[in-house]
Amino acid sequence: MKPTIVANGVRLPQVMRDHVVRRLRFALDRTQRSINAVIVRITDQNGPKGGIDKQCQIQLRIPGLPPVVVSGKAGSILEAVDVTAHRAAQAIARHIERSRRVRHARFRAPELA
């Protein structure tokens, strides 16, 4: 899994990019094979003013299913990435489980009376 990282209004050095990749690999380890593409967008909403304004959005694409998009805000970029990666792991697991349940319900064998 090689995520695409887009930084908007934020300077993102290589060390931080490496942290983003490591954190995503750790969080999405169980579902990594199902994921086709990962796009991470990091923005600073207030610019130099400060505050809880660092936003991270993660978009996950799975073949045959609609994309899963989660986002989170925090005071620092690393915190925002951590929170959002955790949410992404929960959301993708839920998404995959729902798709399996729907598939099984749709192709259930007729009961014999």
C-alpha positions as CSV (number, residue, x, y, z in Angstrom):
1,M,0.0,0.0,0.0
2,K,1.5,3.3,-1.1
3,P,-0.7,6.2,0.0
4,T,-0.9,9.4,-2.0
5,I,-0.2,12.3,0.4
6,V,-1.5,15.8,-0.4
7,A,-0.5,18.6,1.8
8,N,-2.5,21.9,1.4
9,G,-1.1,24.9,3.1
10,V,1.1,22.8,5.3
11,R,4.9,22.0,5.1
12,L,5.2,18.2,5.4
13,P,8.8,17.1,5.6
14,Q,9.8,13.5,4.8
15,V,9.9,12.5,8.4
16,M,6.2,13.4,8.8
17,R,5.4,11.7,5.5
18,D,7.1,8.5,6.8
19,H,5.0,8.7,10.0
20,V,1.8,9.0,7.9
21,V,2.7,5.9,5.9
22,R,3.8,3.9,9.1
23,R,0.6,4.9,10.9
24,L,-1.6,3.9,8.0
25,R,0.1,0.6,7.6
26,F,-0.3,-0.2,11.3
27,A,-4.0,0.9,11.4
28,L,-5.0,-0.8,8.2
29,D,-2.9,-3.9,8.5
30,R,-5.8,-6.4,8.7
31,T,-7.6,-4.9,5.6
32,Q,-4.6,-3.9,3.5
33,R,-5.2,-6.5,0.8
34,S,-8.7,-5.3,0.2
35,I,-7.7,-1.7,-0.3
36,N,-7.0,-0.5,-3.8
37,A,-5.9,3.1,-3.2
38,V,-5.4,5.5,-0.3
39,I,-5.4,9.2,-0.5
40,V,-4.4,11.3,2.5
41,R,-5.2,15.1,2.5
42,I,-3.7,17.2,5.2
43,T,-4.7,20.9,5.5
44,D,-4.2,23.8,8.0
45,Q,-7.5,25.6,8.1
46,N,-6.4,28.8,9.9
47,G,-2.8,29.0,8.6
48,P,-0.4,30.6,11.1
49,K,-3.1,31.6,13.5
50,G,-2.9,28.3,15.4
51,G,-5.6,26.4,17.2
52,I,-7.2,23.0,16.6
53,D,-7.2,23.5,12.9
54,K,-5.1,20.7,11.4
55,Q,-7.3,18.5,9.4
56,C,-6.6,15.1,7.9
57,Q,-8.9,13.3,5.5
58,I,-8.3,9.7,4.4
59,Q,-10.1,8.3,1.3
60,L,-9.9,4.5,0.9
61,R,-10.9,2.8,-2.3
62,I,-12.0,-0.9,-2.4
63,P,-12.8,-2.5,-5.8
64,G,-16.5,-2.9,-6.3
65,L,-17.5,-0.7,-3.4
66,P,-18.0,3.0,-3.0
67,P,-15.0,4.9,-1.5
68,V,-14.8,5.3,2.3
69,V,-13.9,8.8,3.4
70,V,-13.1,9.8,7.0
71,S,-11.7,13.0,8.5
72,G,-10.4,14.3,11.8
73,K,-9.1,17.5,13.4
74,A,-6.5,18.1,16.0
75,G,-4.0,20.7,17.2
76,S,-1.0,19.1,15.4
77,I,-0.6,17.2,12.1
78,L,0.6,14.0,13.8
79,E,-2.4,13.9,16.2
80,A,-4.8,14.5,13.3
81,V,-3.2,11.7,11.3
82,D,-3.4,9.3,14.3
83,V,-7.0,10.0,15.0
84,T,-8.1,9.8,11.4
85,A,-6.1,6.6,10.8
86,H,-7.9,5.0,13.7
87,R,-11.3,6.1,12.4
88,A,-10.3,4.8,8.9
89,A,-9.5,1.4,10.3
90,Q,-12.9,1.2,12.1
91,A,-14.8,2.5,9.0
92,I,-13.2,0.1,6.5
93,A,-13.7,-2.9,8.7
94,R,-17.4,-2.0,9.1
95,H,-17.7,-1.4,5.4
96,I,-16.2,-4.7,4.4
97,E,-18.3,-6.6,7.0
98,R,-21.5,-4.9,5.7
99,S,-20.6,-5.9,2.1
100,R,-20.1,-9.5,3.1
101,R,-23.4,-9.6,5.0
102,V,-25.2,-8.2,2.0
103,R,-23.6,-10.6,-0.4
104,H,-24.5,-13.6,1.9
105,A,-28.1,-12.4,2.3
106,R,-28.5,-11.9,-1.4
107,F,-27.2,-15.4,-2.4
108,R,-28.8,-17.4,0.4
109,A,-30.1,-20.8,-0.8
110,P,-33.9,-21.3,-0.7
111,E,-35.2,-23.3,2.3
112,L,-36.8,-26.6,1.7
113,A,-40.2,-27.1,3.4
